């Protein structure tokens, strides 16, 4: 499954908001430094979709606020 994620790094709390079927807004506390926000996004999505973090991959947008993420079930 592929989803499009708009990221808000440096937020007050970690949360996921579903916009529609394949679009989400993900807020993480971690700053976008050295990939720390990306790691936090993967962990948060893994918890939300109840899969292992190793099954989640950022396909595009690694350095962008808008990312395409693939979740393998």
N, C-alpha and C positions, 0 to 999 in steps of 0.2 A: 504494500500500500504506500502510495506517495502522498505527502501532505505539503502544503506551503505554510511556512511559519514566519510571522513577523515578530521579531525579537525586540524586547525592551530590557537591555542590560542595566545593571545598577539600580534595580527597582527596590522598593521597601520590602517586598515579599515575593516568594516564588509562587507563580500561579499560571494556569492555562485557561484561556478563554476560547471557546469554540465559536467561530464566526459562521461557518457553514460546513458542508460535508467534508471538504478537504482543506479548509483554511483555518488557521489557529493564530492567536496572539499569545506569546509566551513571555512572561516577565520573570527575570531571574535576578537574584541579589548580586551575583558575581559581575565584576567589571569586564569589559571586552579586552582584557590584557592577557597575552600569551595563551589564548584559546580557552581561558578559564570559563567564560560565559558559554562557549560551545559544549564543554564538558557538563556544565550544569544543565543545559538544555537537554542533552541526551539522557542524563539521569532522571530529570523531571518527566520527560516523555516516556521513558521506560516504565516509570512508576505509574503514570497515567494509563498507558495501554497494557500494563501488566505483562511486559516482555523483558528479556534480558537487555541491558545496555549494549551488548555486543551485536544485537540484531538491529540496531538503529544506526543509520549512516547519513551523514550530510552529503548530498549529491552535488549541490551547487550553492553558492552564497556563503562559503566558509568565512569570508571577511566582510560580509554584508549583513544588514539587519533583516533582509528578506532571504529566507533559505528554503531550498527544496530538500525534504528529508524523506528517506525511504525506510519503512518499518517492515521487516521481514517477520512473518509469523511462523 
